């Protein structure tokens, strides 16, 4: 059961169906074709608020239908605005910024699906594709720009793009954008617009995100769906204490076990080279087709890999953090965290990949002494979600008492 809460002035009642919110008929048809029978909890709350122009800060669990909750109002607004406009007079009306190319591609694809047959076209502005093509596309009278902050700034710096009509700005996975150092670029883009409605989305809402939101807009409606900062309850976490040298063998054991292997599977590792080597080793040792995906692969390669994974040609993807956030791996039921990420928040995102829309999934997580920085937070998360804590983790001195950093300082400096 998802918990929902909202704060803000004049919060409209949640919608229980799409037809109840005065959307263009064709958009309703597109929602039906996409299989969106009824709104998800975040959509129930965010869509009516967004439709009446409120600024939102939305915290929702991974896979909760966040993209739909901003795309439905965007498509609706653009379709209505453009209804009588000849094609040549159409200008960008909305902009979605996300931290990664993959997420941009996914958002744009969903936007196209929802806007099919309507006066609504999209442009993708991300690194890896030629800028000239992207510029040309924008000049063709599109309504929505979906992009990463870095590439957009590049484009805006080099070319004169008319953004005065952009009335809706979405910042998706905003905490990740801040972590990646995009704060200034996002603010630059915001300042280039004429006070748009701002819709900010994030699985977790740390203080810096709230601060940024408050610096952009005065009236902010806050919507929280699920339990922020906690992993989705639908993912069963199984933490396995395993020495670094034994991790590969342990992985092969899982992948070759009828009982434990639940393909398609995503294996998360910490480095690009690690992803390449491990995917090769899986193929050689187990005979299971595995591929790696990470930031060094071209966008075309990444698209092809994701496609072969989604159609079932490939059963195992070995990925770096690039896949951890927001990427829609619809039917993935199992995630293996081979290398623990650097932060517990990233961990929550990674295991969240094993569940879409609250469907049950499982995460097998390899842990050893090298991850001691995360022990305390990890144990808390495991306990709060009712998962077993391995004996070594439960008994570790890093799990209790003062934080690891303090302990290390003490040893190093003697105070
Ligand atoms: P998101 O959290 O936006 O990444 O969405 C997760 C998945 O849920 C995507 O595959 C969406 O296509 C799907 N989805 C979003 N909204 C709905 C809905 N109302 N009904 C059914 N599926 C949905």
Boltz pocket constraint, residues with backbone or C-beta under 6 A from the ligand:
constraints:
  - pocket:
      binder: B
      contacts: [[A, 34], [A, 35], [A, 36], [A, 37], [A, 38], [A, 39], [A, 40], [A, 43], [A, 61], [A, 62], [A, 63], [A, 64], [A, 65], [A, 66], [A, 67], [A, 68], [A, 326], [A, 328], [A, 330], [A, 356], [A, 357]]
      max_distance: 6.0
